[in-house]
């Protein structure tokens, strides 16, 4: 995405947040980095599952790796 489009997208997102806060009377609460990372992880997993289904495959979660102690 080039710079003018990125600036426009950021401005639009801020405008939506402000409009939502004003119309609903709610204060802004920052959900934090962990929330954003988890949402990104879920998005990636959903895309991988969809792509696997298109190829006739299924994804199987790996067992958690044993921690070295």
C-alpha positions in Angstrom: 0.0 0.0 0.0 1.5 3.3 -0.9 1.8 6.2 1.6 -1.3 8.3 0.6 -3.6 5.2 0.8 -2.1 4.2 4.2 -2.7 7.7 5.5 -6.3 7.7 4.2 -6.9 4.2 5.8 -5.5 5.3 9.1 -7.6 8.5 9.1 -10.7 6.5 8.2 -10.2 4.1 11.1 -9.7 7.0 13.5 -12.9 8.6 12.2 -14.8 5.4 12.8 -13.5 5.1 16.3 -14.4 8.7 17.2 -17.8 8.4 15.6 -18.5 5.2 17.6 -17.3 6.7 20.8 -19.5 9.8 20.3 -22.7 8.0 19.3 -22.4 5.2 21.9 -21.0 7.3 24.7 -18.2 4.8 25.4 -14.6 5.5 26.3 -11.8 4.1 24.2 -10.1 1.1 25.7 -6.8 -0.1 24.3 -7.0 -3.9 24.0 -3.2 -4.2 23.9 -0.6 -5.9 21.7 -1.6 -9.4 22.9 -5.1 -9.0 21.6 -3.9 -7.8 18.2 -1.4 -10.7 17.9 -4.0 -13.3 18.8 -6.5 -11.8 16.2 -3.7 -11.9 13.6 -2.9 -15.5 14.5 -6.5 -16.5 14.2 -6.7 -14.8 10.8 -3.6 -16.7 9.5 -5.0 -20.0 10.8 -8.4 -19.4 9.1 -6.6 -18.6 5.8 -4.5 -21.7 6.1 -7.5 -23.9 6.9 -9.4 -22.5 3.9 -6.4 -23.0 1.6 -5.9 -26.6 2.9 -9.6 -27.4 2.2 -9.3 -26.0 -1.3 -6.4 -28.5 -1.9 -8.3 -31.4 -0.3 -6.3 -31.5 2.9 -6.9 -30.9 6.5 -4.7 -29.2 9.1 -3.9 -31.1 12.3 -2.5 -29.1 15.3 1.0 -30.2 16.3 1.5 -31.5 19.9 3.1 -28.8 22.1 6.9 -29.1 22.1 8.4 -30.4 25.3 10.3 -27.6 27.2 14.0 -28.2 27.8 14.7 -28.0 31.5 
